[in-house]
Amino acid sequence: MEIKAIQDYYPDQLSYCFGCGRLNEKGHQIKTVWDGDETLSRFTPQPYHIAIPGYVYGGLIASLIDCHGTGTAALAAYRNEGREPGTEPPFRFVTASLQVDYLAPTPLGPELEIRGKVAEIKGRKVISEITVSANGVVTARGRVVAVQMPEKMVE
Amino acid sequence: MEIKAIQDYYPDQLSYCFGCGRLNEKGHQIKTVWDGDETLSRFTPQPYHIAIPGYVYGGLIASLIDCHGTGTAALAAYRNEGREPGTEPPFRFVTASLQVDYLAPTPLGPELEIRGKVAEIKGRKVISEITVSANGVVTARGRVVAVQMPEKMVE
């Protein structure tokens, strides 16, 4: 059975996000799934996603952490209610704040692995702790505070 | 007299950054200048830089803050030494950490104004406080800790 990513459940009109919208042809289209108690996305930067020669642009890493954070928040909200994505009412989150610590230069070339852990779910807010790895080495850490959109925006 | 942006002084091999490299044809190519005691960049998002309909993708805002922060750091480092960009030795910074608070959705369409203030210069580190505005309204605030690259990387 193929596991659908959380982004595959977003309503069409909310699927144009540059970072994770499946309908944005120019975007990154990241896909976020559960991997045990962690969430996982993968992304292979393009050669033009460069910072300095040989390394990935930090703004791209921030973008990946951002969208992985909102995807993690949505996955966590469904699991927290004991129901599957695709059931009603839908969850969709926006980012309230984003923190990124760049621990080491991220090599440009290999696929990046973005992993999230849910740190807190409280009311309409989900906080996640995120790592970005290349070749198995964590090069950046992030923290995303995501807030649930008003229901009227996700219908 | 046309004022050159700090990015116009970066050595060619360090001018491919996706956010601010003047030689990256696919990148944002932001340009950062002094405006009194503040630093200023401008950027007009493309229609595909969307988050939800009508609003700018938060990852792009993080990217703009990131590069505006490293540009601000370089401008501040020269001014702190009482010399002009283009004089030797060159300064070039990378991001150590990035914090973004999204205060309100940023409307997609108008040019964004990114302004920075130098909060601290200490050794090889420059911390800047940054705002992003659309139509004169601040929609995001950021804080960038930038660290000077080793000299051997900027020659």
Contacts between the chains, C-beta under 8 A, distances in Angstrom:
chain1	res1	chain2	res2	distance
A	13	B	53	6.2
A	14	B	52	5.7
A	14	B	53	8.0
A	16	B	48	7.9
A	16	B	50	5.0
A	16	B	52	7.8
A	16	B	53	7.2
A	17	B	50	6.7
A	17	B	51	5.3
A	17	B	52	7.1
A	17	B	57	6.2
A	18	B	48	6.2
A	18	B	49	5.4
A	18	B	50	6.1
A	18	B	51	7.2
A	18	B	57	4.0
A	18	B	59	6.6
A	18	B	60	6.6
A	19	B	57	6.2
A	19	B	59	4.8
A	21	B	50	7.6
A	24	B	48	6.1
A	24	B	50	7.0
A	25	B	48	7.8
A	26	B	48	4.2
A	27	B	48	6.6
A	48	B	16	7.9
A	48	B	18	6.2
A	48	B	24	6.0
A	48	B	25	7.8
A	48	B	26	4.3
A	48	B	27	6.6
A	49	B	18	5.4
A	50	B	16	5.0
A	50	B	17	6.7
A	50	B	18	6.1
A	50	B	21	7.6
A	50	B	24	7.0
A	51	B	17	5.3
A	51	B	18	7.2
A	51	B	94	7.1
A	52	B	14	5.7
A	52	B	16	7.8
A	52	B	17	7.1
A	52	B	94	7.3
A	52	B	149	7.6
A	52	B	153	6.9
A	53	B	13	6.2
A	53	B	14	7.9
A	53	B	16	7.1
A	57	B	17	6.2
A	57	B	18	4.0
A	57	B	19	6.3
A	57	B	63	7.7
A	58	B	19	8.0
A	58	B	66	5.3
A	58	B	94	7.4
A	58	B	95	4.8
A	58	B	98	7.1
A	59	B	18	6.6
A	59	B	19	4.8
A	59	B	59	7.5
A	59	B	62	6.2
A	59	B	63	2.9
A	59	B	64	7.7
A	59	B	66	4.5
A	59	B	67	6.5
A	60	B	18	6.6
A	60	B	63	7.4
A	62	B	59	6.2
A	62	B	62	3.9
A	62	B	63	6.4
A	62	B	66	6.2
A	62	B	98	5.9
A	62	B	100	7.6
A	63	B	57	7.7
A	63	B	59	2.9
A	63	B	60	7.4
A	63	B	62	6.4
A	63	B	63	6.5
A	64	B	59	7.7
A	66	B	58	5.3
A	66	B	59	4.6
A	66	B	62	6.2
A	67	B	59	6.5
A	94	B	51	7.2
A	94	B	52	7.3
A	94	B	58	7.5
A	94	B	102	7.5
A	94	B	105	7.8
A	95	B	58	4.8
A	95	B	102	5.7
A	96	B	101	7.4
A	96	B	102	5.9
A	97	B	99	7.3
A	97	B	100	6.5
A	97	B	101	4.7
A	97	B	102	6.6
A	98	B	58	7.1
A	98	B	62	5.9
A	98	B	98	7.6
A	98	B	99	7.3
A	98	B	100	4.5
A	98	B	102	7.7
A	99	B	97	7.3
A	99	B	98	7.3
A	99	B	99	5.0
A	99	B	100	7.9
A	100	B	62	7.6
A	100	B	97	6.5
A	100	B	98	4.5
A	100	B	99	7.9
A	101	B	96	7.3
A	101	B	97	4.7
A	102	B	94	7.5
A	102	B	95	5.7
A	102	B	96	5.8
A	102	B	97	6.6
A	102	B	98	7.7
A	105	B	94	7.8
A	149	B	52	7.6
A	153	B	52	6.9
